[in-house]
């Protein structure tokens, strides 16, 4: 599958509407646009995270970036029609689960909630995690009109980003101390 982008501006969105992947027109505030726009924001945050020197798990993050384009493509096209469309596959979510298990097996059990932060890599991954949770909520807002695998993928991805942030802190993570400053 190839994508050819010859012109970036089209002026078609100047009145507050845009095309979905099936070329139907919707307001730019449509739940699908909110959902795949937030997936795009997550992808941009991952790109920023990848600029951190010696970012652990960089190959995984690049794979996830590519998968997120699949998620966005899936969300952007309503079901139906006579053309076969790119849809997220359960195997993509299964890969996230395997990655979660692999890294989580190397971590100490948690004794408190983790405060976002620590190393620059971990801090960036925490930001990605929170944007991923919002992308998941926006996708859920689309209701039964979207592939539920997209919701499952984003749910597992936020878990993985949390686990990767813990790994990036290498055991020296800031923990919540309830009531410490009362």
SEVOMI-672865 format. One record per atom (N, C-alpha, C): residue number from 1; atom name; z, y, x; residue in one letter. Coordinates in steps of 0.05 Angstrom, whole numbers, always signed. Each point is the difference from the previous one (the first is absolute). Layout:
N
seq atom w v u type
NUM CA Z Y X A
...
***
This chain:
182
seq atom w v u type
1 N +0 -23 +17 X
1 CA +0 +23 -17 X
1 C +0 +25 +18 X
2 N -19 +18 -5 X
2 CA +0 +25 +16 X
2 C +3 +23 -19 X
3 N +10 +22 +11 X
3 CA +4 +24 -15 X
3 C -15 +22 +15 X
4 N -17 +15 -14 X
4 CA -15 +22 +12 X
4 C +9 +26 -12 X
5 N +11 +17 +16 X
5 CA +9 +27 -9 X
5 C -18 +20 +13 X
6 N -18 +12 -15 X
6 CA -19 +18 +12 X
6 C +8 +29 -4 X
7 N +14 +6 -21 X
7 CA +9 +27 -5 X
7 C +29 -1 -11 X
8 N +17 +16 +12 X
8 CA +29 -1 -8 X
8 C +5 +17 -25 X
9 N -10 +24 -1 X
9 CA +5 +15 -24 X
9 C -23 -3 -20 X
10 N +8 -2 -26 X
10 CA -20 -4 -21 X
10 C +2 +21 -22 X
11 N +22 +15 -1 X
11 CA +6 +19 -21 X
11 C +6 -13 -27 X
12 N -1 -26 -1 X
12 CA +4 -14 -26 X
12 C +29 +2 -10 X
13 N +19 +5 +18 X
13 CA +28 +2 -7 X
13 C +10 +28 -5 X
14 N -17 +19 +0 X
14 CA +8 +28 -2 X
14 C +13 +7 -27 X
15 N -5 -17 -20 X
15 CA +11 +5 -27 X
15 C +25 -17 -6 X
16 N +11 -13 +21 X
16 CA +24 -15 -3 X
16 C -4 -29 -8 X
17 N -24 -10 +2 X
17 CA -6 -28 -6 X
17 C -12 -13 +25 X
18 N +1 -26 +0 X
18 CA -12 -15 +22 X
18 C -10 -27 -10 X
19 N -15 -14 +16 X
19 CA -11 -26 -7 X
19 C +20 -22 +9 X
20 N +2 -20 -17 X
20 CA +13 -25 +9 X
20 C -22 -16 +14 X
21 N +8 -23 +10 X
21 CA -19 -17 +14 X
21 C -23 -10 -16 X
22 N +3 -1 -27 X
22 CA -21 -9 -18 X
22 C -17 +24 -10 X
23 N +5 +24 +12 X
23 CA -15 +25 -7 X
23 C +9 +12 -26 X
24 N +20 -11 -14 X
24 CA +11 +14 -23 X
24 C +15 +25 +9 X
25 N +1 +20 -17 X
25 CA +13 +25 +7 X
25 C +28 +1 -12 X
26 N +19 +9 +15 X
26 CA +28 +3 -9 X
26 C +12 +25 +12 X
27 N +21 +11 -12 X
27 CA +14 +23 +12 X
27 C +12 -8 +27 X
28 N +2 +19 +18 X
28 CA +12 -6 +26 X
28 C +29 -7 -2 X
29 N +12 +4 -23 X
29 CA +28 -7 -4 X
29 C +3 -28 -14 X
30 N -22 -14 -3 X
30 CA +1 -27 -13 X
30 C +18 -18 +17 X
31 N +14 -19 -13 X
31 CA +17 -18 +15 X
31 C -13 -15 +22 X
32 N -25 -8 -3 X
32 CA -14 -14 +21 X
32 C -4 +18 +25 X
33 N -7 +25 -5 X
33 CA -4 +19 +22 X
33 C +27 +4 +14 X
34 N +21 +3 -15 X
34 CA +27 +3 +12 X
34 C +7 -24 +17 X
35 N -7 -24 -11 X
35 CA +7 -25 +15 X
35 C -16 -2 +26 X
36 N -26 +2 -2 X
36 CA -15 -5 +25 X
36 C +2 +24 +19 X
37 N +6 +24 -11 X
37 CA +6 +23 +17 X
37 C +25 -4 +16 X
38 N +20 -12 -12 X
38 CA +25 -5 +14 X
38 C -4 -23 +20 X
39 N -17 -19 -6 X
39 CA -7 -21 +20 X
39 C -13 +13 +24 X
40 N -18 +20 -6 X
40 CA -13 +14 +22 X
40 C +20 +15 +17 X
41 N +19 +13 -14 X
41 CA +22 +14 +15 X
41 C +15 -19 +18 X
42 N +6 -23 -10 X
42 CA +14 -21 +16 X
42 C -16 -7 +24 X
43 N -26 -3 -4 X
43 CA -18 -8 +22 X
43 C +0 +22 +21 X
44 N +0 +26 -8 X
44 CA +1 +22 +19 X
44 C +27 +0 +15 X
45 N +22 -6 -14 X
45 CA +26 -2 +13 X
45 C +0 -22 +21 X
46 N -12 -23 -7 X
46 CA -2 -22 +20 X
46 C -17 +9 +24 X
47 N -21 +15 -5 X
47 CA -16 +11 +22 X
47 C +17 +18 +18 X
48 N +16 +16 -12 X
48 CA +18 +18 +15 X
48 C +20 -18 +16 X
49 N +11 -20 -13 X
49 CA +20 -17 +14 X
49 C -13 -13 +24 X
50 N -26 -7 -2 X
50 CA -14 -13 +22 X
50 C -4 +19 +24 X
51 N +6 +25 -3 X
51 CA -2 +19 +23 X
51 C +25 -1 +17 X
52 N +21 -12 -10 X
52 CA +25 -2 +16 X
52 C -5 -18 +24 X
53 N +6 +10 +24 X
53 CA -5 -17 +24 X
53 C +15 -27 -2 X
54 N -14 -20 +7 X
54 CA +11 -28 +0 X
54 C +11 -8 -27 X
55 N -14 +8 -21 X
55 CA +8 -8 -27 X
55 C -1 -31 -2 X
56 N +23 -12 -6 X
56 CA +0 -29 -3 X
56 C -16 -7 -25 X
57 N -11 -24 +0 X
57 CA -15 -10 -23 X
57 C -25 +15 -6 X
58 N -11 +14 +19 X
58 CA -24 +17 -4 X
58 C -23 -16 -11 X
59 N -5 -24 +10 X
59 CA -23 -16 -11 X
59 C +5 -6 -29 X
60 N +24 -6 -8 X
60 CA +6 -6 -28 X
60 C -5 +25 -16 X
61 N +9 +23 +9 X
61 CA -3 +25 -15 X
61 C -30 +6 -4 X
62 N -16 -5 +20 X
62 CA -29 +5 -3 X
62 C -12 -20 -21 X
63 N +9 -24 +0 X
63 CA -9 -20 -20 X
63 C +8 +11 -28 X
64 N +25 +9 -2 X
64 CA +10 +10 -26 X
64 C -17 +24 -9 X
65 N -7 +18 +19 X
65 CA -17 +23 -7 X
65 C -26 -9 -13 X
66 N -12 -21 +11 X
66 CA -25 -10 -11 X
66 C +5 -12 -28 X
67 N +22 -15 -2 X
67 CA +6 -12 -26 X
67 C +6 +22 -21 X
68 N +12 +22 +8 X
68 CA +5 +22 -19 X
68 C -26 +12 -11 X
69 N -21 +0 +16 X
69 CA -26 +8 -11 X
69 C -9 -20 -21 X
70 N +5 -26 +4 X
70 CA -6 -19 -21 X
70 C +17 +5 -25 X
71 N +26 +7 +3 X
71 CA +17 +6 -22 X
71 C -12 +24 -16 X
72 N -6 +21 +15 X
72 CA -11 +24 -13 X
72 C -26 -5 -14 X
73 N -17 -16 +12 X
73 CA -26 -8 -13 X
73 C +5 -15 -25 X
74 N +19 -19 +0 X
74 CA +7 -16 -23 X
74 C +10 +18 -23 X
75 N +19 +18 +7 X
75 CA +12 +17 -21 X
75 C -21 +19 -11 X
76 N -20 +8 +16 X
76 CA -19 +20 -9 X
76 C -21 -10 -20 X
77 N -1 -26 -3 X
77 CA -21 -11 -18 X
77 C +13 -15 -23 X
78 N -5 +9 -25 X
78 CA +11 -14 -23 X
78 C -12 -28 -2 X
79 N +14 -18 -12 X
79 CA -10 -28 -4 X
79 C -24 +1 -19 X
80 N -16 -20 +2 X
80 CA -23 -2 -18 X
80 C -26 +9 +15 X
81 N -21 +3 -15 X
81 CA -25 +7 +12 X
81 C -15 -25 +9 X
82 N -24 +4 +8 X
82 CA -16 -23 +8 X
82 C -4 -3 +30 X
83 N +13 +17 +16 X
83 CA -1 -2 +29 X
83 C +25 -12 +11 X
84 N -2 -17 +20 X
84 CA +23 -11 +13 X
84 C +13 +22 +17 X
85 N +26 +3 -1 X
85 CA +14 +21 +14 X
85 C +20 -12 +19 X
86 N +7 +16 +20 X
86 CA +20 -8 +20 X
86 C +27 +0 -14 X
87 N +14 -22 +1 X
87 CA +26 -2 -11 X
87 C +19 -11 +21 X
88 N +24 +10 +1 X
88 CA +20 -10 +19 X
88 C +5 -29 -5 X
89 N +3 -15 +21 X
89 CA +4 -29 -2 X
89 C +30 -8 +5 X
90 N +10 -20 -13 X
90 CA +27 -9 +5 X
90 C +6 -6 +29 X
91 N -20 -9 +15 X
91 CA +3 -6 +28 X
91 C +9 +25 +16 X
92 N -8 +23 -9 X
92 CA +8 +25 +14 X
92 C +29 +5 -4 X
93 N +11 -6 -23 X
93 CA +28 +3 -5 X
93 C +16 -22 +15 X
94 N -11 -24 +0 X
94 CA +13 -22 +15 X
94 C +3 +6 +29 X
95 N -20 +14 +12 X
95 CA +2 +7 +28 X
95 C +24 +19 +4 X
96 N +4 +19 -18 X
96 CA +23 +18 +2 X
96 C +26 -16 -1 X
97 N +2 -20 -17 X
97 CA +24 -16 -2 X
97 C +5 -15 +26 X
98 N -21 -11 +12 X
98 CA +4 -14 +26 X
98 C +9 +19 +21 X
99 N -11 +25 +1 X
99 CA +8 +20 +19 X
99 C +29 +7 -4 X
100 N +9 +4 -25 X
100 CA +28 +6 -7 X
100 C +18 -22 +12 X
101 N -7 -24 -6 X
101 CA +17 -23 +9 X
101 C +1 -1 +30 X
102 N -22 +4 +13 X
102 CA -1 -2 +29 X
102 C +18 +21 +13 X
103 N -2 +25 -8 X
103 CA +17 +21 +12 X
103 C +29 -2 -9 X
104 N +4 -5 -26 X
104 CA +27 -2 -10 X
104 C +17 -21 +14 X
105 N -13 -22 +9 X
105 CA +14 -21 +14 X
105 C +11 +9 +27 X
106 N -10 +22 +10 X
106 CA +9 +10 +26 X
106 C +22 +21 -2 X
107 N +7 +8 -25 X
107 CA +19 +22 -5 X
107 C +28 -10 -7 X
108 N +20 +15 +7 X
108 CA +27 -6 -8 X
108 C +3 +5 -30 X
109 N +16 -15 -14 X
109 CA +5 +5 -28 X
109 C +11 +29 -4 X
110 N -7 +12 -22 X
110 CA +10 +27 -5 X
110 C +29 -1 -10 X
111 N +16 +20 +9 X
111 CA +27 +3 -10 X
111 C +4 +25 -16 X
112 N -21 +16 -2 X
112 CA +1 +25 -15 X
112 C -29 +8 -5 X
113 N -3 +21 -17 X
113 CA -27 +11 -4 X
113 C -9 +15 +25 X
114 N -25 -1 +6 X
114 CA -11 +14 +23 X
114 C -8 +28 -7 X
115 N +8 +19 +16 X
115 CA -9 +28 -3 X
115 C -27 +2 +12 X
116 N -19 +14 -13 X
116 CA -26 +3 +12 X
116 C +2 +16 +26 X
117 N -12 -11 +21 X
117 CA +1 +14 +26 X
117 C +2 -20 +23 X
118 N +13 +10 +21 X
118 CA +2 -16 +24 X
118 C -21 +8 +20 X
119 N -17 -18 +8 X
119 CA -21 +7 +19 X
119 C -23 +15 -15 X
120 N -17 +14 +14 X
120 CA -23 +13 -13 X
120 C -17 -21 -16 X
121 N -4 -23 +12 X
121 CA -16 -20 -14 X
121 C +14 -9 -26 X
122 N +25 -5 +1 X
122 CA +15 -8 -24 X
122 C +0 +22 -21 X
123 N +4 +25 +8 X
123 CA +0 +22 -19 X
123 C -27 +3 -14 X
124 N -22 -3 +15 X
124 CA -26 +1 -13 X
124 C -4 -23 -19 X
125 N +9 -24 +7 X
125 CA -3 -23 -18 X
125 C +17 +3 -25 X
126 N +23 +14 +2 X
126 CA +16 +5 -24 X
126 C -15 +19 -19 X
127 N -13 +21 +11 X
127 CA -16 +18 -16 X
127 C -22 -16 -14 X
128 N -13 -17 +15 X
128 CA -21 -17 -12 X
128 C +11 -18 -23 X
129 N +24 -10 +5 X
129 CA +13 -17 -21 X
129 C +4 +15 -25 X
130 N +10 +25 +2 X
130 CA +5 +15 -25 X
130 C -25 +8 -14 X
131 N -21 +7 +15 X
131 CA -26 +6 -12 X
131 C -11 -25 -13 X
132 N +4 -23 +12 X
132 CA -10 -25 -11 X
132 C +14 -6 -27 X
133 N +26 +5 -1 X
133 CA +14 -4 -26 X
133 C -11 +18 -22 X
134 N -7 +25 +8 X
134 CA -13 +18 -20 X
134 C -27 -11 -8 X
135 N -16 -9 +19 X
135 CA -26 -12 -6 X
135 C +3 -23 -20 X
136 N +21 -16 +5 X
136 CA +5 -23 -18 X
136 C +6 +10 -28 X
137 N +18 +20 -2 X
137 CA +6 +11 -27 X
137 C -24 +12 -14 X
138 N -17 +14 +15 X
138 CA -24 +12 -12 X
138 C -19 -22 -9 X
139 N -1 -22 +15 X
139 CA -18 -22 -8 X
139 C +11 -13 -25 X
140 N +26 -4 -2 X
140 CA +13 -11 -24 X
140 C -6 +18 -24 X
141 N -1 +27 +4 X
141 CA -5 +19 -21 X
141 C -28 -5 -13 X
142 N -18 -13 +15 X
142 CA -27 -6 -11 X
142 C +1 -22 -21 X
143 N +22 -14 -2 X
143 CA +3 -21 -20 X
143 C -17 -25 +6 X
144 N -8 -13 -21 X
144 CA -15 -25 +3 X
144 C -29 +5 +8 X
145 N -7 +25 +4 X
145 CA -28 +7 +7 X
145 C -6 -5 +29 X
146 N +20 -7 +17 X
146 CA -5 -5 +28 X
146 C +7 -29 +7 X
147 N -11 -9 +21 X
147 CA +5 -26 +12 X
147 C +29 -1 +8 X
148 N +16 -18 -12 X
148 CA +28 -2 +6 X
148 C +5 -8 +29 X
149 N -20 -11 +14 X
149 CA +3 -6 +28 X
149 C +5 +25 +16 X
150 N -11 +22 -9 X
150 CA +4 +26 +14 X
150 C +30 +7 -1 X
151 N +13 -4 -22 X
151 CA +28 +6 -3 X
151 C +16 -19 +19 X
152 N -6 -26 -1 X
152 CA +14 -19 +17 X
152 C -4 +7 +30 X
153 N -25 +7 +7 X
153 CA -5 +8 +28 X
153 C +17 +24 +8 X
154 N +0 +21 -16 X
154 CA +15 +24 +8 X
154 C +30 -6 +0 X
155 N +10 -17 -17 X
155 CA +28 -8 +0 X
155 C +7 -14 +26 X
156 N -16 -20 +8 X
156 CA +5 -14 +25 X
156 C -4 +19 +24 X
157 N -19 +17 -2 X
157 CA -5 +19 +23 X
157 C +25 +18 +4 X
158 N +12 +10 -21 X
158 CA +23 +17 +4 X
158 C +23 -17 +13 X
159 N +2 -25 -8 X
159 CA +20 -17 +13 X
159 C -6 -4 +30 X
160 N -25 -5 +6 X
160 CA -8 -3 +28 X
160 C +5 +25 +16 X
161 N -7 +23 -11 X
161 CA +5 +25 +14 X
161 C +29 +5 +6 X
162 N +18 -8 -18 X
162 CA +29 +1 +5 X
162 C +7 -18 +23 X
163 N -10 -25 -1 X
163 CA +7 -19 +21 X
163 C -11 +9 +27 X
164 N -25 +11 +0 X
164 CA -11 +10 +25 X
164 C +16 +24 +11 X
165 N +10 +17 -18 X
165 CA +16 +22 +10 X
165 C +26 -10 +13 X
166 N +11 -21 -11 X
166 CA +23 -12 +12 X
166 C -7 -12 +28 X
167 N -23 -13 +1 X
167 CA -8 -11 +26 X
167 C -6 +22 +20 X
168 N -11 +22 -9 X
168 CA -6 +22 +18 X
168 C +26 +13 +11 X
169 N +22 -3 -14 X
169 CA +25 +10 +10 X
169 C +14 -19 +18 X
170 N -10 -24 +3 X
170 CA +10 -21 +18 X
170 C +30 -3 -1 X
171 N +11 -1 -25 X
171 CA +28 -6 -3 X
171 C +18 +25 +1 X
172 N -11 +22 +7 X
172 CA +16 +25 +2 X
172 C -8 +19 -23 X
173 N +6 -9 -25 X
173 CA -9 +15 -23 X
173 C +23 +16 -12 X
174 N -5 +23 -10 X
174 CA +21 +16 -13 X
174 C +7 -12 -27 X
175 N +26 -5 -4 X
175 CA +9 -13 -24 X
175 C +17 +20 -17 X
176 N -2 -4 -26 X
176 CA +15 +16 -19 X
176 C +29 -7 +3 X
177 N +17 +20 +1 X
177 CA +29 -3 +0 X
177 C +10 +13 -25 X
178 N +4 -15 -22 X
178 CA +8 +12 -25 X
178 C +24 +18 +2 X
179 N -2 +25 -10 X
179 CA +22 +19 -1 X
179 C +9 +11 +27 X
180 N -15 -4 +21 X
180 CA +8 +7 +27 X
180 C +8 +30 +2 X
181 N -15 +18 -13 X
181 CA +5 +28 +4 X
181 C +14 +13 -24 X
182 N +15 -15 -16 X
182 CA +15 +11 -22 X
182 C +24 +16 +10 X
***
